[in-house]
Amino acid sequence: MIGSTIRTTLLLAALTVLILWIGKMIGGQGGMFVAFILAVIMNAGSYWFSDKIVLAMYRAQPIEESQAPQVYQIVRELTSEAHLPMPRVYLIPQETPNAFATGRNPENAVVAVTEGIMRILTPAELKGVLAHELGHVKNRDILVSSIAATLAGAIMILASMARWAAIFGGFRGGSDEDRGGGILGLIVTAILAPIAATLIQLAISRSREYLADETGARLAHNPEGLARALEKLAVASERIPMAANPSTAHLFIVNPLSGQALAGLFSTHPPIEERIRRLRSMS
């Protein structure tokens, strides 16, 4: 657990350094300062508003216990087991079976499920999924993932700025040779920075998914329930790809974009087969 936290901290630091480096490439010390302020503002916004943004993005609505008594019963059992506050429960109006948790801390957590997931899972499988999501809450992965996504998004913006700076001449002043070298540096930055940001974000997301699987299996006292749920969700996601924003794909229990071949090359989730193997080894 400590090793995972240290590794995540180092990876987030690497994303921040990448932002500062791109800012310096675009505008020197001034650009570096602007990039730093951008990172701070985006992190603060992510901390306070990421849950509201993602819920609005998927048109998720709060549901009462009378509308989803089984979900509420399972969540109450699991929060009691995990010594967590009761989260708010939301419903996503999509047929693709999936779920995610969000919120800046356990006291402000939200668990959201799609309409489709409640139709295809047994109670034991649904409990495994909800335990996984509460595992994210318990491990405070939601904040970590939100910050990682925010920093990666800032890098994408700055990389786009670097591309336009290269198109319109890059650095001002200096010799033609200096300007040529500066433009080449901007082009390289615009190409490589988003790739580096994506790889770092993947490393963070995948390690936290494995941890949430393990935590959820222990909370539910049934690794097999979560393993069977992952099998069903993987098949359903291939058949009915979700209308999801790539910037939020890491939040879901299975990659909502896995039905798209190109997205699979840069999946925010570990291979389903490996997750299932690990869960069944716990049994």
Residue frames as qw, qx, qy, qz and C-alpha x, y, z in Angstrom:
[[0.000, 0.886, 0.464, 0.000, 0.00, 0.00, 0.00],
 [0.293, -0.814, 0.117, 0.487, 2.83, 2.42, 0.93],
 [0.440, -0.161, 0.607, 0.642, 4.77, 1.46, -2.20],
 [0.260, 0.607, 0.662, 0.355, 1.72, 2.13, -4.37],
 [0.103, -0.943, -0.253, 0.188, 1.25, 5.57, -2.77],
 [0.378, -0.625, 0.338, 0.594, 4.89, 6.52, -3.32],
 [0.402, 0.120, 0.692, 0.587, 4.77, 5.38, -6.93],
 [0.148, 0.792, 0.566, 0.175, 1.55, 7.34, -7.57],
 [0.222, -0.898, -0.044, 0.377, 3.07, 10.47, -5.99],
 [0.411, -0.391, 0.508, 0.648, 6.15, 10.19, -8.21],
 [0.330, 0.385, 0.715, 0.480, 4.02, 9.75, -11.32],
 [0.018, 0.914, 0.406, -0.021, 1.90, 12.79, -10.47],
 [0.324, -0.762, 0.198, 0.525, 5.10, 14.76, -9.92],
 [0.438, -0.045, 0.644, 0.626, 6.29, 13.62, -13.35],
 [0.220, 0.708, 0.609, 0.283, 3.10, 14.97, -14.93],
 [0.160, -0.944, -0.149, 0.247, 3.60, 18.32, -13.19],
 [0.425, -0.517, 0.427, 0.609, 7.22, 18.52, -14.34],
 [0.411, 0.295, 0.690, 0.519, 6.08, 17.76, -17.88],
 [0.085, 0.897, 0.430, 0.050, 3.63, 20.67, -17.72],
 [0.283, -0.862, 0.120, 0.404, 6.36, 23.05, -16.55],
 [0.498, -0.224, 0.586, 0.598, 8.75, 21.83, -19.25],
 [0.336, 0.568, 0.629, 0.411, 6.22, 22.40, -22.04],
 [0.067, -0.959, -0.251, 0.115, 5.45, 25.86, -20.63],
 [0.393, -0.680, 0.321, 0.529, 9.13, 26.72, -20.70],
 [0.480, 0.104, 0.665, 0.563, 9.44, 25.46, -24.28],
 [0.210, 0.764, 0.552, 0.260, 6.54, 27.68, -25.37],
 [0.001, 0.928, 0.100, 0.358, 7.39, 30.88, -23.52],
 [0.374, 0.455, -0.516, 0.622, 10.57, 30.53, -21.48],
 [0.158, -0.071, -0.721, 0.671, 10.40, 31.37, -17.77],
 [0.406, 0.065, 0.117, -0.904, 7.17, 33.30, -18.29],
 [0.697, 0.033, -0.529, -0.483, 5.57, 30.34, -20.05],
 [0.465, -0.002, -0.834, 0.296, 6.77, 28.05, -17.27],
 [0.089, 0.068, 0.539, -0.835, 5.13, 30.30, -14.67],
 [0.584, 0.075, -0.146, -0.795, 1.86, 30.45, -16.64],
 [0.662, 0.034, -0.722, -0.198, 1.90, 26.65, -16.97],
 [0.256, -0.026, -0.795, 0.549, 2.44, 26.29, -13.22],
 [0.328, 0.098, 0.313, -0.886, -0.51, 28.59, -12.45],
 [0.659, 0.087, -0.438, -0.605, -2.61, 26.62, -14.96],
 [0.533, 0.008, -0.840, 0.099, -1.73, 23.36, -13.22],
 [0.034, -0.075, -0.668, 0.739, -2.62, 24.79, -9.79],
 [0.477, 0.118, 0.057, -0.869, -5.96, 26.18, -10.99],
 [0.685, 0.084, -0.575, -0.438, -6.91, 22.97, -12.80],
 [0.396, -0.009, -0.861, 0.318, -5.96, 20.85, -9.77],
 [0.160, 0.109, 0.520, -0.832, -8.06, 23.05, -7.46],
 [0.599, 0.138, -0.178, -0.768, -10.99, 22.89, -9.87],
 [0.609, 0.073, -0.773, -0.164, -10.62, 19.12, -10.16],
 [0.177, -0.010, -0.818, 0.548, -10.57, 18.73, -6.38],
 [0.258, 0.215, 0.462, -0.821, -13.76, 20.68, -5.78],
 [0.585, 0.392, 0.035, -0.709, -15.84, 20.15, -8.91],
 [0.136, 0.272, -0.882, -0.360, -14.77, 16.91, -10.66],
 [0.200, 0.262, 0.922, -0.204, -17.76, 14.96, -9.27],
 [0.379, 0.640, 0.330, -0.581, -20.28, 17.54, -10.48],
 [0.268, 0.578, -0.496, -0.590, -18.63, 17.74, -13.90],
 [0.067, 0.147, -0.958, -0.237, -18.55, 14.00, -14.57],
 [0.254, 0.395, 0.818, -0.332, -22.10, 13.44, -13.28],
 [0.384, 0.676, 0.104, -0.620, -23.40, 16.22, -15.54],
 [0.134, 0.468, -0.708, -0.512, -21.40, 14.82, -18.46],
 [0.116, -0.051, -0.975, -0.183, -23.30, 11.51, -18.26],
 [0.486, -0.331, -0.236, -0.774, -26.64, 13.06, -17.26],
 [0.418, -0.150, -0.852, 0.278, -26.55, 11.03, -14.06],
 [0.429, -0.556, -0.093, -0.706, -29.44, 11.65, -11.67],
 [0.158, -0.254, 0.791, -0.533, -29.73, 10.86, -7.94],
 [0.599, -0.227, -0.656, -0.399, -32.02, 7.94, -7.18],
 [0.539, -0.472, 0.357, -0.599, -33.97, 7.27, -4.02],
 [0.234, -0.228, 0.930, -0.171, -33.91, 4.02, -2.09],
 [0.665, 0.328, 0.505, -0.442, -37.45, 3.23, -3.26],
 [0.634, 0.658, -0.232, -0.334, -36.20, 3.26, -6.86],
 [0.644, 0.436, -0.618, 0.114, -33.19, 0.97, -6.28],
 [0.722, -0.603, 0.189, -0.281, -33.64, -0.87, -2.96],
 [0.971, -0.011, -0.015, 0.236, -31.15, -3.62, -3.84],
 [0.515, 0.564, -0.194, 0.615, -28.39, -1.14, -4.65],
 [0.276, -0.734, 0.234, -0.575, -28.99, 0.78, -1.42],
 [0.898, -0.412, 0.089, -0.128, -29.01, -2.40, 0.67],
 [0.892, 0.170, -0.078, 0.411, -25.71, -3.59, -0.83],
 [0.299, 0.655, -0.203, 0.664, -24.04, -0.19, -0.46],
 [0.526, -0.704, 0.177, -0.443, -25.14, 0.07, 3.18],
 [0.965, -0.244, 0.042, 0.088, -23.70, -3.39, 3.96],
 [0.767, 0.334, -0.078, 0.542, -20.42, -2.55, 2.26],
 [0.063, 0.741, -0.190, 0.641, -19.98, 0.90, 3.81],
 [0.726, -0.618, 0.146, -0.264, -20.58, -0.62, 7.23],
 [0.959, -0.043, 0.035, 0.278, -17.94, -3.26, 6.49],
 [0.613, 0.426, -0.040, 0.664, -15.47, -0.64, 5.23],
 [0.353, -0.630, -0.340, 0.603, -16.27, 1.94, 7.96],
 [0.192, 0.129, 0.335, 0.913, -17.17, 4.52, 5.32],
 [0.337, 0.353, 0.305, -0.818, -19.95, 7.14, 5.22],
 [0.558, 0.491, 0.669, -0.006, -22.94, 6.32, 3.04],
 [0.184, -0.144, 0.411, 0.881, -22.25, 7.77, -0.45],
 [0.533, 0.453, 0.108, -0.707, -24.84, 9.36, -2.70],
 [0.519, 0.125, 0.816, 0.223, -26.23, 6.97, -5.33],
 [0.338, 0.553, -0.181, -0.740, -26.76, 8.06, -8.94],
 [0.725, 0.311, 0.612, 0.050, -28.23, 6.42, -12.04],
 [0.034, -0.434, 0.504, 0.746, -26.71, 6.88, -15.51],
 [0.722, 0.441, 0.303, -0.439, -29.33, 6.61, -18.30],
 [0.364, 0.559, -0.661, -0.343, -27.30, 4.27, -20.55],
 [0.961, 0.007, -0.078, -0.264, -27.82, 0.65, -21.53],
 [0.618, 0.431, -0.587, 0.295, -24.11, -0.25, -21.47],
 [0.775, -0.590, -0.221, 0.038, -23.52, -1.96, -18.10],
 [0.525, 0.356, -0.337, 0.696, -20.89, -0.03, -16.16],
 [0.496, -0.820, -0.280, 0.053, -20.31, 1.90, -12.94],
 [0.478, 0.418, -0.297, 0.713, -17.99, 4.45, -11.39],
 [0.464, -0.726, -0.377, 0.339, -17.32, 6.30, -8.15],
 [0.338, 0.562, -0.015, 0.755, -16.38, 9.96, -7.83],
 [0.468, -0.859, -0.159, -0.136, -16.08, 12.67, -5.20],
 [0.250, 0.771, -0.438, 0.388, -13.13, 14.41, -3.54],
 [0.033, -0.341, 0.821, -0.458, -13.18, 12.33, -0.33],
 [0.172, -0.235, -0.956, 0.035, -15.23, 9.60, 1.41],
 [0.095, 0.471, 0.552, -0.682, -17.53, 12.20, 2.97],
 [0.399, 0.572, -0.051, -0.715, -18.47, 13.52, -0.49],
 [0.181, -0.155, 0.897, 0.371, -18.39, 10.27, -2.46],
 [0.697, 0.328, 0.020, -0.638, -20.82, 9.30, -5.19],
 [0.378, -0.059, 0.900, 0.210, -21.44, 5.83, -6.62],
 [0.548, 0.442, -0.099, -0.704, -23.05, 5.83, -10.07],
 [0.458, 0.029, 0.875, 0.152, -24.42, 2.82, -11.96],
 [0.268, 0.113, -0.518, -0.804, -25.91, 2.55, -15.43],
 [0.771, 0.047, 0.144, -0.618, -29.39, 1.25, -16.07],
 [0.772, 0.330, -0.509, -0.189, -27.87, -1.65, -17.99],
 [0.226, 0.365, -0.830, 0.355, -25.73, -2.96, -15.15],
 [0.459, -0.098, 0.604, -0.644, -28.72, -3.55, -12.89],
 [0.827, 0.240, -0.065, -0.504, -30.37, -5.69, -15.59],
 [0.779, 0.378, -0.497, -0.048, -27.59, -8.20, -16.28],
 [0.226, 0.403, -0.766, 0.447, -25.83, -8.81, -12.94],
 [0.646, -0.436, -0.627, 0.011, -26.86, -11.15, -10.14],
 [0.443, -0.883, -0.025, -0.152, -26.94, -9.73, -6.58],
 [0.801, -0.415, 0.171, 0.396, -23.52, -11.29, -5.82],
 [0.602, 0.322, 0.263, 0.682, -22.02, -9.82, -9.00],
 [0.017, -0.857, -0.173, -0.485, -23.54, -6.39, -8.36],
 [0.634, -0.769, 0.023, 0.084, -22.15, -6.51, -4.83],
 [0.779, -0.110, 0.203, 0.584, -18.70, -7.20, -6.26],
 [0.355, 0.598, 0.244, 0.676, -18.95, -4.18, -8.58],
 [0.285, -0.887, -0.104, -0.348, -20.16, -1.85, -5.83],
 [0.774, -0.562, 0.069, 0.282, -17.45, -3.17, -3.50],
 [0.670, 0.205, 0.194, 0.687, -14.85, -2.35, -6.16],
 [0.099, 0.753, 0.177, 0.626, -16.16, 1.22, -6.43],
 [0.544, -0.825, -0.011, -0.153, -16.19, 1.64, -2.66],
 [0.843, -0.198, 0.070, 0.495, -12.65, 0.26, -2.70],
 [0.412, 0.517, 0.118, 0.741, -11.73, 3.29, -4.79],
 [0.307, -0.837, -0.089, -0.443, -13.41, 5.51, -2.20],
 [0.807, -0.576, 0.001, 0.128, -11.62, 3.78, 0.69],
 [0.766, -0.062, 0.156, 0.621, -8.24, 4.03, -1.05],
 [0.010, 0.828, 0.042, -0.559, -8.93, 7.68, -2.04],
 [0.516, 0.068, 0.617, 0.591, -8.27, 6.79, -5.67],
 [0.276, 0.817, 0.495, 0.102, -10.93, 9.18, -6.91],
 [0.115, -0.948, 0.093, 0.281, -8.91, 12.28, -6.03],
 [0.479, -0.420, 0.596, 0.489, -5.71, 10.75, -7.41],
 [0.476, 0.364, 0.702, 0.385, -7.40, 9.83, -10.71],
 [0.170, 0.925, 0.340, -0.027, -9.04, 13.24, -11.01],
 [0.230, -0.847, 0.279, 0.390, -5.75, 15.06, -10.51],
 [0.506, -0.168, 0.695, 0.483, -3.99, 12.76, -12.98],
 [0.402, 0.611, 0.629, 0.264, -6.70, 13.37, -15.58],
 [0.017, 0.974, 0.142, -0.175, -6.55, 17.12, -14.97],
 [0.341, -0.677, 0.458, 0.464, -2.78, 17.30, -15.33],
 [0.493, 0.105, 0.740, 0.445, -2.89, 15.14, -18.46],
 [0.292, 0.809, 0.502, 0.093, -5.58, 17.44, -19.87],
 [0.119, -0.930, 0.109, 0.332, -3.42, 20.49, -19.15],
 [0.446, -0.367, 0.637, 0.510, -0.55, 18.83, -21.02],
 [0.452, 0.471, 0.689, 0.314, -2.81, 18.22, -24.03],
 [0.123, 0.957, 0.248, -0.089, -3.77, 21.91, -24.03],
 [0.261, -0.808, 0.353, 0.393, -0.16, 23.06, -23.77],
 [0.533, -0.061, 0.712, 0.453, 0.93, 20.60, -26.47],
 [0.382, 0.723, 0.541, 0.195, -1.71, 22.10, -28.75],
 [0.053, -0.975, 0.029, 0.213, -0.37, 25.56, -27.93],
 [0.459, -0.510, 0.563, 0.461, 3.14, 24.34, -28.79],
 [0.539, 0.327, 0.683, 0.369, 1.89, 23.08, -32.14],
 [0.235, 0.909, 0.329, 0.099, 0.34, 26.44, -32.99],
 [0.280, -0.867, 0.243, 0.332, 3.44, 28.26, -31.77],
 [0.542, -0.198, 0.646, 0.499, 5.52, 26.17, -34.16],
 [0.443, 0.610, 0.594, 0.283, 3.14, 26.89, -37.04],
 [0.102, 0.969, 0.182, 0.134, 3.30, 30.65, -36.46],
 [0.393, 0.772, -0.309, 0.392, 7.04, 30.90, -36.08],
 [0.793, -0.244, -0.419, 0.370, 7.84, 29.70, -32.58],
 [0.506, -0.568, -0.189, 0.621, 10.33, 31.86, -30.74],
 [0.255, 0.953, 0.102, 0.125, 10.74, 35.53, -31.45],
 [0.135, -0.902, 0.409, 0.027, 14.14, 37.11, -31.85],
 [0.686, -0.347, 0.607, 0.202, 17.48, 35.35, -32.12],
 [0.044, 0.414, -0.695, -0.586, 19.13, 34.01, -35.24],
 [0.741, 0.179, -0.346, -0.547, 17.39, 32.02, -37.94],
 [0.505, 0.178, -0.838, 0.108, 19.23, 28.96, -36.66],
 [0.078, -0.017, 0.730, -0.678, 17.97, 29.50, -33.12],
 [0.601, 0.152, 0.128, -0.774, 14.44, 30.00, -34.34],
 [0.691, 0.219, -0.601, -0.337, 14.68, 26.85, -36.46],
 [0.328, 0.099, -0.877, 0.336, 15.90, 24.85, -33.49],
 [0.277, 0.049, 0.539, -0.794, 13.15, 26.33, -31.33],
 [0.696, 0.174, -0.167, -0.676, 10.45, 25.44, -33.84],
 [0.610, 0.171, -0.770, -0.077, 11.81, 21.90, -34.09],
 [0.094, 0.053, -0.808, 0.580, 11.73, 21.64, -30.29],
 [0.491, 0.109, 0.274, -0.819, 8.11, 22.80, -30.23],
 [0.725, 0.188, -0.457, -0.479, 7.13, 20.23, -32.87],
 [0.460, 0.125, -0.854, 0.207, 8.84, 17.43, -30.93],
 [0.130, 0.004, 0.643, -0.754, 7.14, 18.65, -27.73],
 [0.614, 0.127, -0.007, -0.779, 3.72, 18.78, -29.39],
 [0.739, 0.153, -0.592, -0.281, 4.12, 15.15, -30.53],
 [0.516, 0.104, -0.789, 0.317, 5.85, 13.50, -27.58],
 [0.155, -0.199, 0.516, -0.818, 4.31, 15.31, -24.59],
 [0.746, -0.092, 0.008, -0.660, 0.76, 13.92, -25.02],
 [0.815, 0.116, -0.567, -0.039, 2.19, 10.41, -25.45],
 [0.326, 0.210, -0.696, 0.604, 4.27, 10.75, -22.28],
 [0.393, -0.181, 0.336, -0.836, 1.27, 12.14, -20.36],
 [0.837, -0.019, -0.257, -0.482, -0.91, 9.26, -21.53],
 [0.705, 0.148, -0.665, 0.196, 1.64, 6.64, -20.50],
 [0.080, 0.197, -0.628, 0.748, 2.01, 8.17, -17.03],
 [0.592, -0.116, 0.146, -0.785, -1.76, 8.37, -16.59],
 [0.840, 0.051, -0.475, -0.259, -2.09, 4.73, -17.64],
 [0.483, 0.180, -0.736, 0.439, 0.50, 3.66, -15.07],
 [0.214, -0.144, 0.494, -0.830, -1.43, 5.46, -12.31],
 [0.713, -0.014, -0.065, -0.698, -4.84, 4.19, -13.40],
 [0.778, 0.107, -0.605, -0.132, -3.89, 0.54, -13.85],
 [0.323, 0.145, -0.767, 0.535, -2.19, 0.20, -10.48],
 [0.337, -0.062, 0.418, -0.842, -5.21, 1.71, -8.72],
 [0.767, 0.028, -0.309, -0.561, -7.60, -0.64, -10.55],
 [0.638, 0.085, -0.750, 0.153, -5.75, -3.70, -9.28],
 [0.086, 0.086, -0.654, 0.747, -5.83, -2.28, -5.76],
 [0.539, -0.025, 0.125, -0.833, -9.57, -1.54, -5.95],
 [0.765, 0.039, -0.566, -0.306, -10.23, -5.09, -7.19],
 [0.487, 0.048, -0.772, 0.406, -8.39, -6.51, -4.20],
 [0.127, -0.037, 0.479, -0.868, -10.02, -4.13, -1.73],
 [0.635, -0.002, -0.142, -0.759, -13.49, -4.77, -3.19],
 [0.707, 0.022, -0.696, -0.124, -13.08, -8.54, -3.12],
 [0.317, -0.009, -0.748, 0.583, -12.17, -8.39, 0.56],
 [0.311, -0.017, 0.269, -0.911, -15.05, -6.05, 1.40],
 [0.741, 0.040, -0.257, -0.619, -17.56, -8.33, -0.34],
 [0.542, -0.317, 0.760, -0.166, -15.89, -11.50, 1.03],
 [0.781, 0.349, 0.516, -0.044, -16.38, -12.96, -2.45],
 [0.138, -0.510, 0.518, 0.672, -13.69, -12.50, -5.12],
 [0.284, 0.207, 0.867, 0.352, -15.63, -14.79, -7.48],
 [0.216, 0.784, 0.535, -0.227, -18.62, -12.42, -7.56],
 [0.050, 0.834, -0.190, -0.515, -16.47, -9.57, -8.87],
 [0.262, -0.281, 0.786, 0.484, -14.64, -11.90, -11.27],
 [0.316, 0.454, 0.818, 0.157, -17.93, -13.06, -12.84],
 [0.160, 0.879, 0.285, -0.348, -19.16, -9.46, -13.04],
 [0.098, -0.673, 0.448, 0.581, -16.01, -8.40, -14.90],
 [0.318, 0.047, 0.862, 0.393, -16.51, -11.22, -17.40],
 [0.255, 0.698, 0.669, -0.008, -20.06, -10.08, -18.15],
 [0.025, 0.897, 0.070, -0.436, -19.17, -6.39, -18.28],
 [0.254, -0.456, 0.602, 0.605, -16.26, -6.97, -20.65],
 [0.288, 0.290, 0.839, 0.360, -18.47, -8.84, -23.13],
 [0.134, 0.826, 0.531, -0.132, -21.26, -6.24, -22.88],
 [0.120, -0.800, 0.137, 0.571, -18.84, -3.35, -23.37],
 [0.264, -0.181, 0.727, 0.608, -17.60, -4.93, -26.60],
 [0.184, 0.490, 0.813, 0.256, -21.15, -5.38, -27.88],
 [0.034, -0.905, -0.384, -0.182, -22.51, -2.01, -26.77],
 [0.490, 0.113, -0.191, 0.843, -19.71, 0.57, -26.57],
 [0.187, -0.756, -0.479, 0.406, -20.62, 3.36, -24.22],
 [0.262, 0.821, 0.142, 0.488, -21.01, 6.97, -25.34],
 [0.646, -0.659, -0.121, 0.366, -18.16, 8.01, -23.07],
 [0.179, 0.949, -0.247, 0.087, -15.65, 10.84, -22.99],
 [0.813, 0.246, -0.405, 0.338, -12.07, 9.46, -23.19],
 [0.094, 0.561, -0.445, 0.692, -10.96, 11.86, -20.43],
 [0.594, -0.373, 0.390, -0.597, -13.24, 10.06, -17.94],
 [0.824, 0.128, -0.513, -0.203, -12.72, 6.46, -19.11],
 [0.354, 0.282, -0.767, 0.455, -10.43, 5.74, -16.16],
 [0.411, -0.247, 0.425, -0.767, -13.29, 6.25, -13.69],
 [0.848, -0.002, -0.155, -0.507, -15.36, 3.26, -14.85],
 [0.753, -0.353, 0.548, -0.091, -14.95, -0.29, -13.56],
 [0.713, 0.146, 0.551, 0.408, -14.35, -1.53, -17.12],
 [0.158, -0.270, 0.328, 0.891, -13.05, 0.59, -19.98],
 [0.500, 0.592, 0.448, -0.446, -16.18, 2.08, -21.64],
 [0.410, 0.732, -0.326, -0.436, -14.22, 2.53, -24.87],
 [0.464, -0.321, 0.811, 0.154, -13.01, -1.06, -25.12],
 [0.697, 0.482, 0.529, -0.052, -15.28, -1.66, -28.09],
 [0.414, 0.895, -0.143, -0.085, -13.09, 0.71, -30.09],
 [0.928, 0.134, -0.084, 0.338, -9.94, -0.96, -31.39],
 [0.393, 0.610, -0.234, 0.647, -7.69, 2.10, -31.25],
 [0.441, -0.710, 0.208, -0.508, -8.78, 2.95, -27.71],
 [0.962, -0.269, -0.035, 0.000, -7.80, -0.54, -26.63],
 [0.717, 0.375, -0.253, 0.531, -4.17, 0.24, -27.46],
 [0.129, 0.387, -0.372, 0.834, -4.17, 2.97, -24.80],
 [0.589, -0.547, -0.553, -0.220, -6.51, 1.43, -22.24],
 [0.198, -0.644, 0.375, -0.636, -6.74, 3.06, -18.83],
 [0.837, -0.336, 0.259, -0.347, -7.49, -0.36, -17.35],
 [0.252, -0.407, 0.871, 0.112, -5.40, -3.51, -16.89],
 [0.408, 0.047, -0.784, -0.465, -6.37, -6.51, -19.06],
 [0.749, -0.280, 0.040, -0.599, -9.66, -7.99, -17.85],
 [0.897, 0.052, -0.440, 0.008, -8.18, -11.50, -18.06],
 [0.445, 0.265, -0.584, 0.625, -5.39, -10.55, -15.64],
 [0.352, -0.343, 0.309, -0.814, -7.81, -8.89, -13.23],
 [0.880, -0.152, -0.146, -0.426, -10.00, -11.99, -13.23],
 [0.781, 0.171, -0.543, 0.256, -6.99, -14.26, -12.76],
 [0.156, 0.333, -0.547, 0.752, -5.85, -12.26, -9.73],
 [0.593, -0.285, 0.170, -0.734, -9.32, -12.29, -8.19],
 [0.934, -0.050, -0.263, -0.238, -9.71, -16.04, -8.63],
 [0.595, 0.268, -0.609, 0.451, -6.28, -16.61, -7.11],
 [0.216, -0.374, 0.446, -0.784, -7.63, -14.89, -3.97],
 [0.829, -0.192, -0.088, -0.518, -10.38, -17.51, -3.72]]
